Amino acid sequence: MMVLMSSLEHNLAPIDLREALSFTATQVQRLNAHIAQLPNIQGCVILSTCNRTEIYLCCEDSCHPGQVLCHAAGVDFAPFSAAFVTRQGGDAVEHLMQVAAGLRSRVWGEDQILAQVKRAITLARDSHSTHPMLETLFRSAISAGKEIRSTVRLTSLPTSAASQGVELLRQHLGSLEGKRALVIGNGEMGKLSARLLHQAGCRVMVTLRTYRHGETVVPSGCEAQPYDRRFELLDGVDILVSATASPHYTVTVEQLAEVTKLPQAMVDLAIPRDIEPQVGQLPGVKLFNVDDLMDTAPLHTVPEEVLEILDKHQRQFYRWLNYKVGLPLMDDLKLSIVQRLTATPQLTEEELDPEELIALTVQRTVELLVGGLPTPPDPDSLRQCAQKIRAHTTGKG
């Protein structure tokens, strides 16, 4: 049994390719369930975000997870063949740990990826597509991500695609104080965008598909408006941010024809895209999408504390994995030792008191174990083992 994964990442795949393999939660659950039923595949977890799509498989034999995903999604694999990075074993484990820590994100050190990793394994559980190896790997990666965020400061400020979008707007427009902004979408990304724009001094409206006065929560200081009024509200607005989970455009060139004064700047934080790309060609409009989001620091040095945390959680995962894989082998080992001991004349033919019998049995067992290993165990491991046994026996180390 092995862990295999393929990653479709922002630095290898343009946005139009990523759109084709960007999935809603419902689609992820359907794909998880379907793929987990395929021959030789014991488990499947799909991670789908605005900047990456990843598939993790637990397999009997080697395969190409990216090709499996494309086939299951009904998408031709050929355009993606050079865009997927495939890893297995230790490389796959290390990659997921780094993803959960935010070290693989376009916005370096971002906070939201940890919640997205949690969501991925939750959707797999709901799809009954997970496997103990994938469950433990994802739990280990999530624990590593949590510990890093609670003990190490990767960046000077909390980071996300929304914060980088607001930073782009500030660079393009200058001060945002007093600007009028419309945010389409009241999901996690939309709410964060609205909150950050309000903090920057904007007057912010947030559109909602279902609007009931006094019942729908929007960020403090922002005004809730019905989604169907978005083009009426756009007239004279300085900034538009769209961040929905819609499979279709929320804003098109044709729809904007009815708006007298278009926003100077628009930020599309969605994958698939919310705003038709041709909108960026309209006079006086600057359109940004997720591929325009760049962290302010081009190079990053991973703090030593982060590397230590990642290494600790990887070692814990491998400790669990080695124990799990070793369980049936330990049964075979015990049987082999018993057979060997019962063929030892000293133990079966000589008259020994119970204490002598135990001592001789232990001695021969330890000799068989140590002598059967391809390389002798290191002294520290033997010392720790003896200390642990002694502690359980006497209560002292």
C-alpha positions in Angstrom: 0.0 0.0 0.0 1.4 3.4 -0.9 0.4 7.1 -0.9 0.4 8.8 -4.3 -0.6 12.3 -5.2 -0.8 14.7 -8.1 -0.9 18.4 -7.8 -2.1 20.9 -10.4 -0.4 24.1 -9.3 -0.7 27.8 -10.2 2.9 28.0 -11.3 2.5 25.3 -13.9 -1.1 25.6 -15.1 -2.7 28.8 -16.4 -6.1 29.8 -14.9 -8.1 28.4 -17.8 -6.6 24.9 -17.1 -7.2 25.2 -13.4 -10.8 26.2 -14.0 -11.5 22.9 -15.8 -10.4 21.0 -12.7 -11.9 23.3 -10.0 -14.7 21.5 -8.2 -17.6 22.4 -5.8 -17.9 20.4 -2.5 -20.7 18.3 -4.1 -18.5 17.5 -7.1 -15.6 16.6 -4.9 -17.7 14.2 -2.9 -19.0 12.6 -6.1 -15.5 12.2 -7.5 -14.1 10.9 -4.2 -16.7 8.2 -4.1 -16.3 7.2 -7.7 -12.5 7.1 -7.6 -12.3 5.1 -4.4 -14.3 2.3 -6.1 -11.8 1.9 -8.9 -9.6 -1.3 -8.9 -6.5 -1.2 -6.8 -7.5 2.2 -5.2 -8.3 2.0 -1.5 -8.8 5.6 -0.7 -9.1 9.1 -2.3 -9.0 12.6 -1.0 -9.4 15.6 -3.3 -8.2 19.1 -2.3 -9.7 21.8 -4.5 -8.8 25.5 -3.9 -8.6 28.6 -6.1 -4.9 28.1 -6.8 -4.5 24.3 -6.7 -6.3 21.0 -7.3 -4.7 18.0 -5.6 -5.7 14.3 -5.5 -4.3 11.9 -2.9 -4.7 8.2 -3.4 -4.0 5.1 -1.3 -3.1 2.4 -3.9 -2.1 -1.2 -4.2 -0.1 -0.4 -7.4 1.5 2.6 -8.9 -0.7 4.9 -11.1 -0.9 8.5 -12.2 -3.4 10.2 -9.8 -3.8 13.2 -12.2 -4.8 11.0 -15.0 -7.3 9.2 -12.7 -8.8 12.5 -11.7 -9.1 13.8 -15.3 -10.8 10.5 -16.4 -13.2 10.6 -13.5 -14.1 14.2 -14.2 -14.6 13.6 -17.9 -11.7 15.9 -18.9 -9.1 15.1 -21.5 -5.8 14.5 -19.7 -3.5 15.5 -22.6 -3.5 19.3 -21.9 -2.7 18.6 -18.2 0.0 16.0 -18.7 2.8 18.6 -18.2 0.9 20.6 -15.6 0.6 17.9 -12.9 3.4 17.2 -10.4 3.1 13.7 -9.1 4.7 12.5 -5.9 4.7 9.3 -3.9 5.7 8.0 -0.5 7.8 10.4 1.5 7.6 13.1 -1.1 3.8 13.1 -1.0 3.9 13.2 2.8 6.3 16.1 2.9 4.3 18.0 0.3 1.0 17.8 2.2 2.7 18.9 5.4 4.1 22.0 3.5 0.7 22.7 1.9 -1.1 22.7 5.3 1.7 25.0 6.7 1.0 27.5 3.9 4.6 27.1 2.4 3.3 26.0 -1.0 0.7 28.7 -1.4 1.0 31.5 -3.9 0.3 33.9 -1.0 3.1 32.5 1.2 2.0 31.5 4.7 -1.7 32.1 4.0 -4.1 31.2 6.7 -7.0 29.8 4.7 -5.3 26.7 3.3 -5.4 25.0 6.6 -9.2 25.2 6.7 -9.3 23.9 3.1 -7.1 20.9 4.0 -9.5 20.1 6.9 -12.5 20.5 4.5 -10.9 18.1 2.0 -10.6 15.2 4.5 -14.1 16.0 5.9 -15.5 15.7 2.4 -13.6 12.4 1.9 -15.1 11.1 5.1 -18.6 12.1 4.0 -18.0 10.3 0.7 -16.7 7.2 2.5 -13.6 7.4 0.3 -10.9 7.9 2.9 -8.5 5.2 4.2 -6.7 5.0 7.6 -3.4 5.9 6.0 -4.9 9.0 4.4 -6.8 9.9 7.6 -3.7 9.8 9.7 -1.6 11.7 7.1 -4.1 14.5 6.9 -4.5 14.6 10.7 -0.8 14.9 11.0 -0.6 17.6 8.4 -3.4 19.6 10.0 -1.7 19.2 13.4 1.5 20.5 12.0 -0.2 23.5 10.3 -2.0 24.4 13.6 1.2 24.2 15.6 3.1 26.4 13.1 0.4 29.0 13.2 0.2 29.1 17.0 4.0 29.2 17.6 5.7 30.8 14.6 4.9 34.0 12.8 5.6 33.4 9.1 4.6 36.9 8.0 4.1 40.2 9.7 0.3 40.2 9.0 -2.3 37.5 8.4 -2.3 36.6 4.8 -4.9 35.4 2.3 -5.9 35.9 -1.3 -8.4 38.5 0.0 -5.7 40.6 1.7 -3.5 40.4 -1.4 -6.4 41.5 -3.5 -6.9 44.6 -1.3 -3.2 45.3 -1.5 -3.4 45.2 -5.3 -6.3 47.7 -5.1 -4.2 50.0 -2.9 -1.3 49.8 -5.3 -3.5 50.6 -8.2 -5.8 53.2 -6.7 -3.7 54.7 -3.9 -5.5 55.3 -0.7 -8.8 53.4 -0.4 -10.2 55.9 2.1 -13.7 57.0 1.1 -13.9 54.7 -2.0 -17.2 52.9 -2.7 -16.8 49.1 -3.0 -19.2 46.3 -4.0 -18.4 42.7 -2.9 -20.3 40.0 -4.7 -20.5 36.9 -2.5 -20.9 36.4 1.2 -18.8 33.2 1.6 -15.6 33.1 3.6 -13.5 34.9 0.9 -16.3 37.5 0.3 -16.7 38.3 4.0 -13.0 38.7 4.5 -12.7 41.0 1.5 -15.5 43.1 2.7 -14.0 43.3 6.2 -10.6 44.3 4.9 -12.0 46.9 2.5 -14.1 48.4 5.4 -10.9 48.5 7.5 -9.1 50.3 4.7 -11.8 53.1 4.8 -14.1 52.0 2.0 -17.9 52.2 2.1 -18.8 48.6 1.4 -21.9 46.8 0.1 -22.1 43.0 0.1 -24.6 41.2 -2.2 -26.5 38.2 -1.0 -28.5 35.7 -3.1 -31.1 35.3 -0.3 -31.6 38.6 1.6 -33.8 39.0 4.6 -33.4 42.3 6.5 -32.0 41.7 9.9 -31.5 38.0 9.4 -28.4 37.8 7.2 -25.0 38.5 8.8 -22.5 40.6 6.9 -19.2 42.0 8.3 -19.7 44.9 10.7 -19.9 48.3 9.0 -20.9 46.8 5.7 -24.3 47.1 4.0 -26.2 44.0 2.8 -27.9 44.2 -0.7 -29.8 41.6 -2.8 -27.6 39.8 -5.4 -30.1 40.6 -8.2 -29.4 44.4 -7.8 -25.7 44.0 -8.4 -25.6 45.9 -11.7 -27.8 48.7 -10.4 -25.5 49.0 -7.4 -22.4 49.0 -9.6 -23.1 52.3 -11.2 -20.6 54.8 -9.7 -18.8 52.3 -7.5 -15.0 52.5 -7.5 -14.2 48.9 -6.7 -15.8 45.6 -7.5 -14.7 42.3 -5.8 -16.3 39.0 -6.7 -15.8 35.9 -4.7 -18.6 33.3 -5.3 -18.7 29.6 -5.8 -20.8 30.0 -8.9 -19.9 27.8 -11.9 -20.9 30.6 -14.2 -19.9 34.3 -14.6 -21.5 36.7 -12.2 -20.4 39.7 -14.3 -20.2 39.7 -18.1 -19.4 42.4 -20.7 -23.0 42.2 -21.9 -24.4 42.7 -18.5 -22.1 45.7 -17.8 -23.5 47.5 -20.9 -26.3 48.8 -18.7 -23.9 50.4 -16.2 -23.3 54.0 -16.9 -20.1 54.4 -14.8 -18.0 51.3 -14.4 -15.7 50.6 -11.4 -12.0 51.6 -12.0 -10.8 48.3 -10.5 -12.2 44.8 -10.3 -10.8 41.8 -8.4 -12.0 38.3 -9.3 -11.1 36.0 -6.4 -13.0 33.0 -7.8 -12.0 29.8 -9.6 -13.8 29.2 -11.9 -13.7 32.9 -12.6 -16.7 35.1 -11.7 -15.9 38.0 -14.0 -15.7 37.4 -17.8 -12.0 38.0 -18.8 -13.0 40.4 -21.6 -14.3 42.8 -19.0 -10.7 43.8 -18.4 -10.6 45.2 -22.0 -13.3 47.8 -21.3 -12.1 51.4 -21.2 -11.1 52.6 -17.8 -11.3 49.2 -16.1 -8.5 47.3 -14.5 -9.3 43.6 -13.9 -7.2 41.5 -11.5 -7.7 37.7 -11.1 -6.1 35.2 -8.7 -3.0 34.8 -10.9 -2.2 38.5 -10.3 -2.0 38.0 -6.6 1.6 38.1 -5.6 3.1 38.2 -2.2 5.0 41.3 -1.4 8.2 39.4 -0.6 9.5 37.4 -3.7 11.8 35.1 -1.7 11.1 33.4 1.6 13.3 31.7 4.1 11.5 29.0 6.1 12.2 29.5 9.8 14.1 26.7 11.5 11.2 26.3 14.0 8.9 25.5 11.1 11.2 22.9 9.7 11.5 21.3 13.2 7.7 21.2 13.6 7.3 19.6 10.1 10.0 17.1 10.8 8.4 16.1 14.2 4.9 15.5 12.7 6.4 13.6 9.8 8.3 11.3 12.2 5.1 10.8 14.2 3.3 9.8 11.0 6.0 7.3 10.0 6.0 5.9 13.5 2.3 5.2 13.2 2.7 3.8 9.7 5.6 1.5 10.6 3.6 0.2 13.5 0.5 -0.4 11.3 2.5 -2.1 8.5 4.5 -4.1 11.1 1.4 -5.6 13.0 1.0 -8.7 10.8 4.8 -9.1 10.6 5.0 -9.0 14.4 2.5 -11.9 14.5 4.7 -13.9 12.1 7.8 -12.9 14.2 6.2 -14.1 17.4 5.3 -17.5 15.9 8.8 -17.9 14.5 10.3 -17.2 17.9 7.9 -19.6 19.7 8.8 -22.4 17.2 12.5 -21.8 17.7 12.2 -21.7 21.5 10.2 -24.9 21.7 13.0 -26.6 19.7 15.6 -25.4 22.3 16.6 -28.4 24.5 17.6 -26.2 27.4 14.0 -24.9 27.7 12.2 -28.2 27.1 14.4 -30.9 28.6 16.2 -29.4 31.6 14.6 -29.0 35.0 14.4 -25.2 35.6 12.7 -23.2 38.2 10.2 -20.5 36.9 12.7 -17.7 37.4 15.5 -19.5 35.5 13.0 -20.5 32.7 11.9 -16.9 32.3 15.5 -15.5 32.3 16.6 -18.1 29.7 13.6 -17.6 27.5 14.1 -13.8 27.5 17.8 -14.2 26.8 17.2 -16.4 23.8 14.3 -14.2 22.5 16.5 -11.0 22.7 19.4 -12.9 20.9 17.1 -14.1 18.2 15.6 -10.6 17.7 18.9 -8.7 17.6 20.6 -11.4 15.6 17.9 -11.5 13.0 18.0 -7.8 12.2 20.0 -6.8 9.1 21.8 -4.1 11.1 22.3 -4.0 14.9 20.0 -1.5 16.7 21.8 1.6 17.8 22.6 1.9 21.6 20.3 4.8 22.1 17.3 2.8 20.9 18.2 -0.1 23.2 18.6 2.3 26.1 15.3 4.0 25.5 13.5 0.6 25.2 15.0 -0.6 28.5 14.0 2.7 30.2 10.5 2.5 28.9 10.1 -1.1 30.1 11.6 -0.2 33.5 9.2 2.8 33.8 6.2 0.6 33.2 7.4 -1.9 35.7 8.6 0.3 38.6 7.1 3.6 37.8 10.6 5.0 37.5 12.7 5.8 34.5 
